[in-house]
Amino acid sequence: MRGVGPKRADALRERGLVTLGDALAHLPRRYLDLRRRDPIAGLREGIDAVIEGRLEGLTIRARRYGRFRSVSRAWIRDAAGARLRVVWFNLPSYAEFPTDEPVLIVGRIAAAPEGGLQIVHPEVYRLAAGETPAIRPIYALPAGVPQRLFGEIVAAALRRAPDDRIGAIPAELRARENLLGARAALARLHQPPADTEFAALADGATDAHRALAMDEMFAFQLALARDRVRSRARAGAALERKADGAAARFLAALPFRPTAAQIKVILEVDTELASAAQMNRLLLGDVGSGKTLIAFWAALRAAESGWQAAIMAPTELLAEQHFRNFQRIAGGCGYLSALLTASVAGAERARILRALERGEIPIVFGTHALIQRSVRLARLGLAVIDEQHRFGVFDRARLVALGAQANVLLMTATPIPRSLALALFRNLDVSILDEMPPGRAPIVTRVLREPESGEAYAAMRAEVAAGHRAYCVAPLTEDDEDGGGASVAALAKNLGRVLPGARIGTMHGRMRAAEKERVMRDFRDGRLDVLAATTIIEVGIDVPEATVIVVTAAERYGLAQLHQLRGRVGRGGAPGRCFLIASANAGGQALARLETLARSSSGADVAHEDLRLRGPGDLLGSRQSGALALSFAAFIRDPAIISRAADLAAEWLARDPKLELEASAGARAAIRKLLNSGFSLGDIG
């Protein structure tokens, strides 16, 4: 594409934007209504302004040194006579300034070095030429990639995209359901018509949003339905019940009484493990609800029946934690266990691999290291996958491939209402832990506006001074063109100012796995006082000394994800505190939503409140919950869309079970795309 050189191409590639198809799926983060007009007299720093007026007093000054070869300055004067400084750097020689006609200036208001306000590198539209769009999409882009350039990329993608190749729902069903075609829907969101209702567009509630969400959910439900057919036909390892076996002794020896919810789930799992059909169960449980205890009990059930159990976690630290906890509370049950991660090497690794292949080690904990080619298990009867949404579908398939009859238990802490979970995971049996063990104090949650953030940082200082640790979360890894400083890098810099002397580390998803493990280990072991991170910490190890978490730009997250984040603190003897800092421009509705989280303590309550306030989409979109890699699910406002998509998928599969018809071409492509991205369905076969 013109304007995309190697540097910009690399920056876009890091965001997953490589092809025109990627650009089409990258919908605007928000919109700017260019039908409005902002008087210069009422402007303030940090807002995106739309100013109508005339340019005057243009000067162009060349520079011999520094980053900029030239600086161009002018004034924009509105109808009331008020003026605002306008600045451009390194303008090309062919740039033209319409100084004798009305123009529209669009850009972010900033503080001027000499005092007052200015607008830097705005977009200029000639009103007389009729070139002004009615509604301006604003994309999340890397620094150095202009909004206008990306708009041109999207326009090229729309010109080349035939509707029947980018939609999963066959045309016949789409027409019957009165849904826009995929290309038409994308066009309305990337290039909104002048008569678009702005409020619905900004809220993701237009017919175009609904069509894209329905299309994606149809593909998802197709994949689930096909997997359900396969999984129901698979035979599983039947694990013999032993009234006085290791699993029963483990429960009897616990220094606490399991909750009623844990007992109920244990009975459900026990029934399936004893049957000849393969177990394929998803366990949903709040942070701290006791999912790991059930995994340990099930592993002992496998061992006492002569089978092996493998428990896979997404990080070395979490795998280590599970292994040590198992040895501490179940080590006396008489069965060997081992830890297999990338850090286990040399003679020790060779010894463990031999013992697993011979069946001498019945229970193994590990990470991706469990699914390397060198690993063989003699008789795998149970595969437990903790934080299952952190693994791609092929990772889970490779683990289960270690034993064709292995029963499967997937576990996640993502709060999802039971009714929604049953609709989402129709190929799995679902168990829910909706009860917390007694004795854990609720985390005190406070909602603050950005100008009040000093209270949160004062609490951090006090906790660090008392020998405790703190998390601080930002929504972005690095500042993008529209980030507004909401990045981990900017956060860490600010923490250095407000917490002088504190040892501050940073962690985000673009770091290498080994580097992330090192930082998290340093935080766990006390070599760091504060960890500035993205939401990567929502799935993490227990750090009992962590007592406070501060989440910046909190309105950008779903309640479910915020609930998981605050579950990182208060896991030791000291009480936990969570501060949710809303951006200065967050609206009243966003603040009210955050206040509902402050009043809710259980994941079930949070999930139901999220469902009531924003629909199920906020629980599904990858940006909010990390649970499912869906691009458009966040636009689902009505849970009935999920059920309707499932019904349509079942209807179409009854007609075309193998998706061989020409009308199924879009569906085949959509499923292929989901699987190639490591999509987190429950498909583990």
C-alpha positions as CSV (number, residue, x, y, z in Angstrom):
1,M,0.0,0.0,0.0
2,R,1.2,3.5,-0.8
3,G,2.5,5.2,2.4
4,V,3.3,1.9,4.1
5,G,7.1,1.5,4.1
6,P,9.1,-1.1,6.1
7,K,9.0,0.7,9.4
8,R,5.2,1.2,9.3
9,A,4.7,-2.3,8.0
10,D,6.6,-3.7,11.0
11,A,4.6,-1.5,13.4
12,L,1.3,-2.7,11.9
13,R,2.5,-6.4,11.9
14,E,3.1,-6.2,15.7
15,R,-0.6,-5.3,16.0
16,G,-1.6,-8.3,13.9
17,L,-2.3,-6.0,10.9
18,V,-0.7,-7.6,7.8
19,T,-3.4,-8.1,5.2
20,L,-6.3,-6.2,3.9
21,G,-8.5,-8.7,5.6
22,D,-6.8,-7.8,8.9
23,A,-7.5,-4.2,8.3
24,L,-11.2,-4.9,7.7
25,A,-11.5,-6.7,11.0
26,H,-9.8,-3.9,12.9
27,L,-12.8,-1.8,13.6
28,P,-12.6,1.8,14.9
29,R,-12.0,2.2,18.6
30,R,-14.4,5.1,18.7
31,Y,-15.9,7.8,16.4
32,L,-15.8,11.6,16.2
33,D,-19.0,13.3,15.0
34,L,-17.9,15.9,12.5
35,R,-21.4,17.2,12.2
36,R,-20.9,19.0,15.5
37,R,-18.9,22.2,15.9
38,D,-16.7,23.1,18.9
39,P,-16.3,26.8,19.8
40,I,-12.7,27.7,20.4
41,A,-13.6,29.6,23.5
42,G,-14.8,26.4,25.2
43,L,-11.9,24.1,24.3
44,R,-9.8,22.3,26.9
45,E,-6.6,20.2,26.8
46,G,-7.0,16.5,25.9
47,I,-10.3,16.6,23.9
48,D,-10.7,15.9,20.3
49,A,-12.1,19.1,18.7
50,V,-14.0,19.8,15.5
51,I,-13.5,23.5,14.6
52,E,-15.0,25.4,11.7
53,G,-13.3,28.6,10.6
54,R,-10.6,30.1,8.4
55,L,-6.8,29.7,8.5
56,E,-4.8,32.8,8.7
57,G,-1.3,34.0,9.5
58,L,0.5,31.0,8.0
59,T,4.3,30.9,8.6
60,I,6.7,28.2,7.5
61,R,10.1,28.1,9.3
62,A,12.9,25.8,8.2
63,R,15.2,24.2,10.8
64,R,18.8,23.1,10.3
65,Y,19.0,20.9,13.5
66,G,16.7,18.7,15.5
67,R,14.0,16.2,14.6
68,F,12.0,18.5,12.4
69,R,13.1,20.0,9.1
70,S,10.4,22.6,9.2
71,V,7.6,24.0,11.5
72,S,4.5,25.5,10.0
73,R,2.2,27.6,12.1
74,A,-1.2,29.3,11.5
75,W,-4.3,30.4,13.4
76,I,-7.8,29.1,13.0
77,R,-10.4,31.7,13.6
78,D,-14.0,30.7,14.2
79,A,-17.2,32.6,13.6
80,A,-17.1,34.2,17.1
81,G,-13.7,35.6,16.3
82,A,-11.8,33.4,18.8
83,R,-8.4,32.0,17.6
84,L,-6.4,28.8,18.2
85,R,-2.8,28.1,17.2
86,V,-2.4,25.3,14.6
87,V,1.0,23.6,14.2
88,W,2.5,21.1,11.6
89,F,5.9,19.6,11.5
90,N,7.8,18.5,8.3
91,L,4.9,19.3,5.9
92,P,5.7,18.2,2.4
93,S,6.4,21.0,-0.2
94,Y,3.2,20.1,-2.1
95,A,0.9,20.7,0.9
96,E,-1.7,23.4,0.2
97,F,-3.4,25.6,2.7
98,P,-6.9,26.9,1.9
99,T,-6.5,30.2,3.6
100,D,-9.2,32.0,1.7
101,E,-12.1,29.6,2.3
102,P,-13.9,27.9,5.2
103,V,-12.3,24.8,6.5
104,L,-12.9,22.1,9.2
105,I,-10.0,21.4,11.5
106,V,-10.0,18.1,13.4
107,G,-7.5,17.0,16.1
108,R,-6.6,16.8,19.7
109,I,-6.2,19.9,21.8
110,A,-2.8,20.2,23.6
111,A,-1.0,22.7,25.8
112,A,1.2,25.2,23.8
113,P,4.8,25.6,25.0
114,E,4.4,29.4,25.2
115,G,1.1,29.0,27.1
116,G,-2.5,28.6,26.1
117,L,-3.7,25.8,23.8
118,Q,-2.8,24.5,20.3
119,I,-3.7,21.7,17.9
120,V,-0.8,19.8,16.4
121,H,-1.0,18.0,13.0
122,P,-4.8,18.3,12.6
123,E,-6.7,17.1,9.6
124,V,-8.0,19.9,7.4
125,Y,-11.1,19.5,5.3
126,R,-12.2,22.0,2.7
127,L,-15.9,22.7,3.3
128,A,-16.4,24.3,-0.1
129,A,-15.1,21.1,-1.8
130,G,-17.6,18.9,0.1
131,E,-14.8,16.5,1.2
132,T,-15.7,16.4,4.9
133,P,-17.0,13.0,6.2
134,A,-20.0,13.2,8.5
135,I,-18.5,10.8,11.1
136,R,-14.8,10.2,11.5
137,P,-13.6,6.7,12.6
138,I,-10.7,6.7,15.1
139,Y,-8.6,3.5,15.2
140,A,-6.2,2.1,17.7
141,L,-2.9,2.4,15.7
142,P,0.8,2.3,16.4
143,A,2.6,5.6,16.7
144,G,3.7,6.8,13.3
145,V,0.7,5.3,11.4
146,P,-1.7,8.2,10.7
147,Q,-5.5,7.8,11.0
148,R,-6.0,9.0,7.4
149,L,-3.5,6.5,6.0
150,F,-5.2,3.6,7.7
151,G,-8.5,4.9,6.4
152,E,-7.1,4.6,2.9
153,I,-6.0,1.1,3.6
154,V,-9.5,0.1,4.8
155,A,-11.1,1.8,1.8
156,A,-8.9,-0.3,-0.5
157,A,-9.8,-3.4,1.4
158,L,-13.6,-2.7,1.1
159,R,-13.2,-2.2,-2.7
160,R,-11.6,-5.6,-3.1
161,A,-13.7,-7.6,-0.6
162,P,-16.6,-9.6,-2.2
163,D,-19.4,-10.1,0.4
164,D,-19.7,-13.9,-0.1
165,R,-16.1,-14.5,0.8
166,I,-16.0,-12.8,4.2
167,G,-19.3,-13.9,5.8
168,A,-19.8,-17.2,7.6
169,I,-23.6,-17.2,7.5
170,P,-24.9,-18.6,4.1
171,A,-26.8,-16.1,2.1
172,E,-30.1,-18.0,2.4
173,L,-30.0,-17.8,6.2
174,R,-28.8,-14.3,6.2
175,A,-31.7,-13.1,4.1
176,R,-34.2,-14.9,6.2
177,E,-32.8,-13.4,9.4
178,N,-32.8,-9.9,7.8
179,L,-29.0,-9.5,8.4
180,L,-26.7,-7.2,6.5
181,G,-24.0,-8.9,4.4
182,A,-20.6,-8.9,6.1
183,R,-19.1,-6.5,3.6
184,A,-22.0,-4.1,3.8
185,A,-21.8,-4.2,7.6
186,L,-18.0,-3.6,7.6
187,A,-18.5,-0.6,5.2
188,R,-21.1,1.0,7.5
189,L,-18.7,0.8,10.5
190,H,-15.5,1.9,8.7
191,Q,-17.3,4.6,6.6
192,P,-20.5,5.5,8.5
193,P,-23.2,7.1,6.3
194,A,-24.1,10.7,7.1
195,D,-27.5,9.7,8.5
196,T,-26.1,7.2,11.0
197,E,-27.4,7.5,14.6
198,F,-24.2,8.5,16.4
199,A,-25.2,7.2,19.9
200,A,-25.9,3.7,18.5
201,L,-22.7,3.7,16.5
202,A,-20.6,4.8,19.5
203,D,-22.3,2.1,21.7
204,G,-21.8,-0.7,19.2
205,A,-25.5,-1.2,18.8
206,T,-26.2,-0.7,15.1
207,D,-27.6,-3.3,12.7
208,A,-24.1,-3.5,11.3
209,H,-22.6,-4.4,14.7
210,R,-25.4,-7.0,15.2
211,A,-24.7,-8.6,11.8
212,L,-21.0,-9.0,12.4
213,A,-21.5,-10.4,15.9
214,M,-24.1,-12.9,14.6
215,D,-21.8,-13.9,11.8
216,E,-18.9,-14.6,14.1
217,M,-21.1,-16.4,16.7
218,F,-22.5,-18.6,13.9
219,A,-19.0,-19.7,13.0
220,F,-18.2,-20.3,16.6
221,Q,-21.3,-22.4,17.2
222,L,-20.7,-24.4,14.0
223,A,-17.3,-25.3,15.4
224,L,-18.8,-26.3,18.8
225,A,-21.5,-28.4,17.1
226,R,-19.0,-30.3,15.0
227,D,-16.9,-31.0,18.0
228,R,-19.8,-32.1,20.1
229,V,-20.6,-34.8,17.5
230,R,-17.0,-36.1,17.6
231,S,-16.5,-35.9,21.4
232,R,-19.7,-37.9,22.1
233,A,-18.3,-40.8,20.1
234,R,-15.0,-41.0,21.9
235,A,-14.4,-43.7,24.6
236,G,-12.7,-42.6,27.8
237,A,-10.6,-44.2,30.5
238,A,-13.0,-45.6,33.1
239,L,-11.4,-44.9,36.5
240,E,-12.3,-47.4,39.2
241,R,-13.9,-46.1,42.4
242,K,-12.2,-47.0,45.6
243,A,-14.0,-46.1,48.9
244,D,-10.7,-46.1,50.8
245,G,-8.4,-45.0,48.0
246,A,-6.0,-42.0,47.8
247,A,-8.6,-39.6,46.6
248,A,-11.0,-40.3,49.5
249,R,-8.1,-40.2,52.0
250,F,-7.0,-36.8,50.5
251,L,-10.4,-35.3,51.2
252,A,-10.6,-36.8,54.7
253,A,-7.2,-35.4,55.7
254,L,-7.9,-31.8,54.6
255,P,-7.5,-29.3,57.4
256,F,-10.7,-27.6,56.3
257,R,-14.1,-28.7,55.1
258,P,-14.7,-28.4,51.3
259,T,-17.5,-26.1,50.3
260,A,-20.9,-27.5,49.3
261,A,-20.1,-26.4,45.7
262,Q,-16.8,-28.3,45.7
263,I,-18.5,-31.4,46.9
264,K,-21.2,-31.1,44.2
265,V,-18.6,-30.7,41.5
266,I,-16.5,-33.7,42.9
267,L,-19.6,-35.9,42.7
268,E,-20.3,-34.8,39.1
269,V,-16.7,-35.4,38.0
270,D,-16.6,-38.7,39.9
271,T,-19.6,-40.0,38.0
272,E,-18.1,-39.2,34.7
273,L,-14.6,-40.6,35.5
274,A,-16.2,-43.9,36.4
275,S,-18.1,-44.2,33.1
276,A,-16.8,-45.6,29.8
277,A,-17.5,-42.3,28.0
278,Q,-14.8,-39.7,27.8
279,M,-15.2,-36.8,30.2
280,N,-15.1,-33.4,28.5
281,R,-15.9,-30.9,31.3
282,L,-15.4,-27.2,31.8
283,L,-15.0,-26.0,35.4
284,L,-15.8,-22.4,36.0
285,G,-14.8,-21.0,39.3
286,D,-14.1,-17.6,40.8
287,V,-10.5,-16.8,41.8
288,G,-10.0,-18.5,45.1
289,S,-13.0,-20.8,44.9
290,G,-11.1,-24.0,45.1
291,K,-10.7,-25.3,41.5
292,T,-7.2,-26.6,42.2
293,L,-8.4,-28.8,45.0
294,I,-10.8,-30.6,42.6
295,A,-7.9,-31.0,40.1
296,F,-5.7,-32.6,42.8
297,W,-8.6,-34.9,43.8
298,A,-9.2,-36.0,40.2
299,A,-5.4,-36.6,39.7
300,L,-5.4,-38.9,42.7
301,R,-8.5,-40.7,41.3
302,A,-6.5,-41.4,38.1
303,A,-3.4,-42.6,40.0
304,E,-5.3,-45.0,42.3
305,S,-7.0,-46.5,39.3
306,G,-3.6,-47.3,37.6
307,W,-3.7,-44.3,35.2
308,Q,-1.6,-41.2,34.9
309,A,-2.7,-37.5,35.2
310,A,-1.2,-34.5,33.6
311,I,-2.0,-31.0,34.8
312,M,-0.9,-28.2,32.4
313,A,-0.7,-24.5,33.5
314,P,0.1,-21.5,31.2
315,T,3.2,-20.3,33.1
316,E,6.2,-22.0,34.8
317,L,5.4,-20.1,38.0
318,L,1.8,-21.4,38.1
319,A,2.9,-24.9,37.3
320,E,5.5,-24.7,40.1
321,Q,2.9,-23.4,42.5
322,H,0.5,-26.3,41.7
323,F,3.3,-28.8,42.1
324,R,4.4,-27.5,45.5
325,N,0.9,-27.2,46.8
326,F,0.2,-30.8,45.7
327,Q,3.3,-32.0,47.5
328,R,2.3,-30.0,50.6
329,I,-1.3,-31.2,50.9
330,A,-1.4,-34.4,49.0
331,G,2.2,-35.7,49.1
332,G,1.3,-38.1,51.9
333,C,-1.2,-40.0,49.7
334,G,1.5,-42.3,48.4
335,Y,1.8,-41.3,44.7
336,L,4.8,-39.8,43.1
337,S,4.5,-36.5,41.3
338,A,6.9,-34.5,39.0
339,L,7.3,-31.0,37.6
340,L,8.2,-30.7,33.9
341,T,8.8,-27.2,32.5
342,A,11.4,-25.6,30.2
343,S,13.6,-25.0,33.2
344,V,13.9,-28.7,34.0
345,A,16.8,-29.8,31.9
346,G,19.7,-32.3,31.6
347,A,19.8,-35.5,33.6
348,E,16.8,-34.5,35.7
349,R,14.6,-34.0,32.6
350,A,15.8,-37.3,31.1
351,R,15.0,-39.1,34.3
352,I,11.4,-37.7,34.4
353,L,10.8,-38.5,30.8
354,R,11.9,-42.1,31.2
355,A,9.7,-42.5,34.4
356,L,6.7,-41.0,32.6
357,E,7.1,-43.3,29.6
358,R,7.3,-46.3,31.9
359,G,4.4,-45.2,34.0
360,E,6.5,-44.9,37.2
361,I,5.3,-41.3,37.8
362,P,1.5,-41.2,37.9
363,I,1.0,-37.4,38.3
364,V,2.9,-34.7,36.4
365,F,2.6,-30.9,36.5
366,G,3.9,-28.7,33.7
367,T,3.6,-26.1,31.0
368,H,3.9,-26.3,27.3
369,A,6.8,-28.6,28.0
370,L,4.3,-31.4,28.5
371,I,3.4,-31.3,24.8
372,Q,6.8,-31.5,23.3
373,R,7.6,-34.5,21.1
374,S,10.0,-36.0,23.6
375,V,7.2,-36.5,26.2
376,R,5.4,-39.8,26.3
377,L,3.0,-41.1,29.0
378,A,2.4,-44.8,29.4
379,R,-1.3,-44.5,30.4
380,L,-2.8,-41.0,30.5
381,G,-6.2,-41.2,32.0
382,L,-6.8,-37.5,33.0
383,A,-5.7,-34.2,31.4
384,V,-6.3,-31.1,33.4
385,I,-5.8,-27.7,31.7
386,D,-5.7,-24.8,34.1
387,E,-6.7,-21.4,32.8
388,Q,-7.7,-23.1,29.5
389,H,-8.3,-19.9,27.6
390,R,-4.6,-19.2,27.7
391,F,-3.9,-22.2,25.5
392,G,-4.7,-22.6,21.8
393,V,-6.9,-25.4,20.6
394,F,-3.9,-27.2,19.2
395,D,-2.0,-27.1,22.5
396,R,-4.9,-28.8,24.2
397,A,-5.2,-31.3,21.4
398,R,-1.5,-32.2,21.8
399,L,-1.9,-32.8,25.5
400,V,-4.9,-35.1,25.0
401,A,-3.1,-36.9,22.2
402,L,-0.7,-38.2,24.9
403,G,-3.6,-40.6,25.8
404,A,-6.4,-41.3,23.4
405,Q,-8.8,-42.2,26.2
406,A,-7.8,-39.4,28.5
407,N,-10.7,-37.7,30.4
408,V,-10.5,-33.9,30.1
409,L,-11.1,-31.2,32.7
410,L,-10.7,-27.6,31.6
411,M,-10.6,-24.9,34.3
412,T,-11.0,-21.1,34.1
413,A,-11.7,-18.2,36.5
414,T,-13.5,-16.1,33.9
415,P,-16.8,-15.2,35.5
416,I,-19.6,-16.2,33.2
417,P,-23.3,-16.8,34.2
418,R,-24.3,-20.4,34.1
419,S,-27.0,-19.8,31.4
420,L,-24.5,-18.1,29.2
421,A,-21.8,-20.8,29.7
422,L,-24.3,-23.5,28.7
423,A,-25.0,-21.6,25.5
424,L,-21.4,-20.8,24.8
425,F,-19.9,-24.3,25.4
426,R,-22.6,-26.6,24.1
427,N,-19.9,-29.2,23.4
428,L,-18.9,-29.4,27.0
429,D,-20.4,-30.4,30.3
430,V,-20.2,-27.4,32.6
431,S,-19.6,-27.3,36.3
432,I,-19.6,-24.0,38.4
433,L,-18.0,-23.3,41.7
434,D,-20.3,-20.5,43.0
435,E,-19.2,-20.5,46.6
436,M,-16.1,-19.2,48.3
437,P,-14.3,-21.0,51.1
438,P,-15.0,-19.3,54.5
439,G,-12.5,-17.0,56.1
440,R,-11.3,-14.9,53.1
441,A,-12.1,-11.2,53.6
442,P,-13.7,-9.4,50.6
443,I,-11.4,-6.9,48.8
444,V,-12.3,-3.3,49.5
445,T,-12.8,-1.6,46.1
446,R,-12.8,2.2,45.5
447,V,-13.7,4.0,42.3
448,L,-11.8,7.2,41.6
449,R,-11.6,9.8,38.8
450,E,-8.1,10.5,37.4
451,P,-7.8,13.8,39.3
452,E,-8.3,11.8,42.6
453,S,-5.7,9.2,41.8
454,G,-3.4,10.6,44.5
455,E,-5.5,8.6,47.1
456,A,-4.6,5.3,45.3
457,Y,-0.9,6.1,45.0
458,A,-0.8,7.2,48.7
459,A,-2.2,3.8,49.6
460,M,0.5,2.1,47.5
461,R,3.2,4.1,49.3
462,A,1.8,3.0,52.6
463,E,1.6,-0.7,51.7
464,V,5.1,-0.8,50.2
465,A,6.4,1.0,53.3
466,A,4.8,-1.8,55.4
467,G,6.6,-4.5,53.4
468,H,3.7,-5.4,51.2
469,R,3.6,-5.4,47.4
470,A,1.4,-3.7,44.8
471,Y,0.2,-4.2,41.2
472,C,-0.6,-1.3,38.9
473,V,-2.4,-2.0,35.6
474,A,-2.5,-0.1,32.3
475,P,-4.5,-1.0,29.2
476,L,-1.7,-0.6,26.6
477,T,1.8,-2.0,26.2
478,E,3.0,1.2,24.7
479,D,1.4,4.5,23.7
480,D,-0.3,4.4,20.3
481,E,-1.6,7.4,18.3
482,D,-4.7,7.6,20.4
483,G,-3.4,6.1,23.6
484,G,-3.4,9.2,25.7
485,G,-0.5,8.0,27.8
486,A,-2.4,4.9,29.0
487,S,0.6,2.5,28.6
488,V,2.7,0.4,30.9
489,A,5.8,2.5,30.0
490,A,4.0,5.8,30.9
491,L,2.6,4.2,34.0
492,A,6.0,3.0,35.2
493,K,7.5,6.4,34.6
494,N,4.7,8.0,36.7
495,L,5.1,5.4,39.5
496,G,8.8,6.3,39.7
497,R,7.8,9.9,40.5
498,V,5.1,9.1,43.0
499,L,6.8,6.2,44.7
500,P,10.4,7.4,45.1
501,G,12.7,4.6,46.2
502,A,10.3,1.8,45.3
503,R,11.6,-1.1,43.1
504,I,9.3,-1.1,40.1
505,G,9.2,-3.8,37.4
506,T,7.2,-3.9,34.2
507,M,5.5,-6.8,32.4
508,H,3.4,-7.0,29.2
509,G,2.4,-9.5,26.5
510,R,5.1,-8.5,24.0
511,M,7.9,-9.6,26.3
512,R,9.5,-13.0,25.8
513,A,8.2,-15.8,28.0
514,A,11.4,-16.2,29.9
515,E,11.6,-12.4,30.6
516,K,8.0,-12.4,31.9
517,E,8.7,-15.4,34.2
518,R,11.8,-13.6,35.5
519,V,9.9,-10.4,36.3
520,M,7.0,-12.3,38.0
521,R,9.5,-14.4,40.0
522,D,11.2,-11.2,41.2
523,F,7.9,-9.8,42.2
524,R,6.9,-13.0,44.0
525,D,10.2,-13.3,45.9
526,G,10.3,-9.6,47.0
527,R,13.0,-8.3,44.7
528,L,10.3,-5.9,43.3
529,D,7.9,-3.8,45.3
530,V,5.5,-2.8,42.5
531,L,4.6,-4.5,39.2
532,A,3.4,-2.2,36.4
533,A,1.7,-4.5,33.9
534,T,-1.1,-5.0,31.4
535,T,-3.9,-7.4,32.1
536,I,-1.4,-10.3,31.6
537,I,-1.4,-10.5,35.4
538,E,-5.1,-11.5,35.6
539,V,-3.9,-15.1,35.4
540,G,-1.0,-15.3,37.8
541,I,0.6,-17.0,40.8
542,D,-0.4,-16.4,44.4
543,V,1.6,-13.5,45.9
544,P,0.4,-13.4,49.5
545,E,2.3,-10.2,50.1
546,A,0.4,-8.3,47.4
547,T,-2.2,-6.2,49.1
548,V,-3.2,-3.4,46.7
549,I,-3.9,-3.1,43.0
550,V,-4.5,0.0,41.0
551,V,-6.2,-0.2,37.6
552,T,-5.8,2.9,35.4
553,A,-8.3,3.7,32.6
554,A,-10.6,1.2,34.4
555,E,-13.6,2.1,32.2
556,R,-11.9,0.3,29.3
557,Y,-12.3,-3.1,30.9
558,G,-15.3,-5.3,31.4
559,L,-16.4,-6.0,35.0
560,A,-15.5,-9.7,34.7
561,Q,-11.9,-8.8,33.9
562,L,-11.7,-6.2,36.6
563,H,-13.0,-8.7,39.1
564,Q,-10.2,-11.2,38.0
565,L,-7.6,-8.4,38.4
566,R,-8.6,-7.5,41.9
567,G,-8.5,-11.2,42.8
568,R,-4.7,-10.9,42.6
569,V,-4.5,-9.2,46.0
570,G,-5.7,-10.1,49.5
571,R,-4.5,-13.7,49.1
572,G,-2.5,-13.7,52.3
573,G,-3.3,-12.7,55.9
574,A,-3.5,-8.9,55.1
575,P,-6.7,-7.4,53.6
576,G,-6.7,-6.4,50.0
577,R,-7.6,-3.1,48.4
578,C,-8.4,-2.3,44.8
579,F,-8.5,1.1,43.2
580,L,-10.3,1.6,39.9
581,I,-9.2,4.9,38.3
582,A,-11.4,6.2,35.6
583,S,-10.0,8.5,32.9
584,A,-10.9,12.2,33.2
585,N,-13.2,11.9,30.2
586,A,-15.1,8.8,31.4
587,G,-18.8,9.3,31.3
588,G,-21.3,8.9,34.1
589,Q,-22.5,5.5,32.8
590,A,-19.0,4.2,32.9
591,L,-18.5,5.4,36.5
592,A,-21.8,3.8,37.5
593,R,-20.7,0.5,36.0
594,L,-17.5,0.6,38.0
595,E,-19.4,1.4,41.2
596,T,-21.5,-1.8,40.6
597,L,-18.2,-3.8,40.8
598,A,-17.3,-2.0,44.0
599,R,-20.5,-3.2,45.5
600,S,-20.2,-6.8,44.2
601,S,-17.8,-9.3,45.8
602,S,-18.5,-12.6,44.0
603,G,-17.7,-13.5,40.5
604,A,-21.3,-14.7,39.9
605,D,-22.7,-11.4,41.0
606,V,-20.2,-9.5,38.7
607,A,-21.0,-11.8,35.8
608,H,-24.8,-11.3,36.1
609,E,-24.3,-7.5,36.5
610,D,-22.1,-7.4,33.4
611,L,-24.7,-9.3,31.5
612,R,-27.5,-6.9,32.7
613,L,-25.5,-3.7,31.9
614,R,-23.7,-4.5,28.7
615,G,-25.0,-7.8,27.4
616,P,-22.9,-11.0,27.0
617,G,-20.5,-9.5,24.5
618,D,-18.3,-7.9,27.2
619,L,-17.8,-11.3,28.8
620,L,-16.6,-12.8,25.5
621,G,-14.4,-10.2,23.7
622,S,-10.7,-11.0,24.1
623,R,-9.9,-7.5,25.0
624,Q,-12.2,-7.6,28.1
625,S,-11.9,-11.1,29.4
626,G,-9.2,-12.9,27.6
627,A,-11.5,-15.9,27.4
628,L,-12.3,-16.1,23.7
629,A,-10.5,-14.7,20.7
630,L,-13.6,-13.2,19.2
631,S,-13.4,-9.9,17.3
632,F,-17.0,-8.8,17.2
633,A,-18.6,-10.6,20.2
634,A,-18.4,-7.5,22.3
635,F,-21.2,-6.1,20.2
636,I,-23.6,-8.7,21.4
637,R,-26.2,-6.9,23.5
638,D,-28.8,-9.7,23.8
639,P,-28.0,-13.3,25.0
640,A,-30.6,-14.5,22.6
641,I,-28.2,-13.8,19.7
642,I,-25.9,-16.6,21.0
643,S,-28.8,-19.1,21.2
644,R,-30.1,-18.0,17.8
645,A,-26.7,-18.5,16.3
646,A,-26.5,-21.9,17.7
647,D,-29.9,-22.8,16.4
648,L,-28.9,-21.6,12.9
649,A,-25.6,-23.6,13.1
650,A,-27.5,-26.8,14.0
651,E,-30.0,-26.2,11.2
652,W,-27.2,-25.7,8.6
653,L,-25.2,-28.7,9.8
654,A,-28.3,-30.9,9.4
655,R,-28.4,-29.8,5.8
656,D,-24.6,-29.9,5.2
657,P,-22.9,-31.9,7.9
658,K,-19.4,-31.7,6.3
659,L,-19.8,-28.1,5.1
660,E,-19.2,-29.2,1.5
661,L,-21.8,-27.1,-0.3
662,E,-20.7,-24.0,-2.2
663,A,-23.0,-22.0,0.2
664,S,-20.8,-23.2,3.1
665,A,-17.6,-21.6,1.7
666,G,-17.7,-18.7,4.0
667,A,-18.4,-20.9,7.0
668,R,-15.4,-23.1,6.1
669,A,-13.2,-20.1,5.9
670,A,-14.4,-18.6,9.1
671,I,-13.8,-21.9,11.1
672,R,-10.4,-22.3,9.5
673,K,-9.5,-18.8,10.6
674,L,-10.7,-19.5,14.2
675,L,-8.6,-22.6,14.5
676,N,-5.5,-21.1,12.9
677,S,-5.5,-18.4,15.5
678,G,-5.5,-21.0,18.3
679,F,-9.1,-20.2,19.0
680,S,-10.2,-21.3,22.5
681,L,-13.2,-23.5,21.9
682,G,-13.5,-26.5,24.0
683,D,-12.4,-28.6,20.9
684,I,-9.7,-30.8,22.3
685,G,-10.0,-33.7,20.0
